[in-house]
Amino acid sequence: RADIYQWAALAVGMMTGIWLHEETVIDTERIAAKLYERKVPHIVVQQLMECLQPVQNEFVPPVEEMIRRMWEAIPGPAWNTDRAAAWWRDNQTIETSL
């Protein structure tokens, strides 16, 4: 269970800037609001919140299963190097020398 908590805490930290520690009292409303503000899909927020709860002796799916569920919830094609290159081409700023 500790590895699942740590995985979720890392994901939350990377997406929101809210860094959690095991002794931290978790403000799930604040975390969820930050995630929704960043347009994180509901299923991803739900899975992360479940992983952060101190539930004992309940079945928790393997991390790989949770990741699979989250990827399935994200609309549109998966991000890859071709899409990243296209994004940079479309969003590249033109620099001018003074």
Secondary structure, 3 states (H helix, E strand, C coil): CHHHHHHHHHHHHHHHCCCCCCCCCCCHHHHHHHHHHCCCCHHHHHHHHHHHCCCCCCCCCCHHHHHHHHHHHCCCCCCCHHHHHHHHHHHCCCCCCC
